[in-house]
């Protein structure tokens, strides 16, 4: 079910986006509160390890 504000992608181990139907890592970009560096508006405690959060930001930003 689509959820406005959420960006859901399936990524390979190298971080490349995979086509629909492929197996890979499910990566979800949560909605932001208006401040790009601020906390997400939903599930703020989903990721507690800063290293994991940094890696997810890196993968989702494409850098």
N, C-alpha and C positions, 0 to 999 in steps of 0.2 A: 504494500500500500504506500503510495507516495506521501511524503511528509514535507510540507513547505519549510524551507530553510535548511534542511539536511542535505548534504552532498555525500552520496554513497557510491563508492567505486570498488571494483575488484582489481587488485594490483598483483603483479608478479613479484618475485623475491627482489628484483632489481628496482622495483617501484614503478614499472611501466603499467599503464592502464590496460586491462585485458578486455577482449570483446565479450559480449553477453554469452552466457553458457559456459564460460571458462572457469576453471578452478583456480583460486588464488586467495590472497588475504583480503578480507572485507575491511575496508577503511571508511570511517564515517566522520565527516566534518560536521561538528555540531553548530547550531545557530549561535551567533554572537550577540552580545548585549549592546552593540553599537560601537564599542571600543574593540578594535581588532586584537589588542593584547589582553583584553579583559576576559573574565571567566565565561564559559558557555552558559546559556540560559537554561539548559537542561542537563541533568546528570552531572553536576559539578564534581562529584567524587568518583566518577567512573575510573579515572586514571590518576593514581596517587604518586607514581614514580616519575619524577621530573625527566629522567633520561628517556623513558618510554614516550612521554608526551612530546619531548623535543624531536624524537625520531619520527613520530606521526606527523608533526608539523612539517618536518623536512620532506617526507614522502608526499604529503598532500600539496605542498607548495611547488613541487617539481624541481627543487634545487638539489 
